Amino acid sequence: MRRTTYYVFHSATAPDLRGITGDPDGAMLPASDGPWTLEEQIAPDEPWTLDLDQAVVAFGIVENGCYLWGPIPQKALKRRKP
């Protein structure tokens, strides 16, 4: 069972881009591709229904604060400086 609730958002500026994060307000998503709208919440006790490997999503969130899914605009690919 997962211990984290995942929040799935979609981008207003790149309609096919989704962002997944453990943050309910989407603060870790790239602002340059916002605004972001919450689309789905996946609680720890709910089945994983996304067509993505859950471990890959979890790794992306740990490494980057979010996982981006879909066509990613070039500006979103720039890594944040710590």
Summary of the structure (lengths in Angstrom):
residues: 82
radius of gyration: 12.0
end to end distance: 30.9
largest distance: 35.2
contacts: 209
relative contact order: 0.28
helix: 22%
strand: 24%
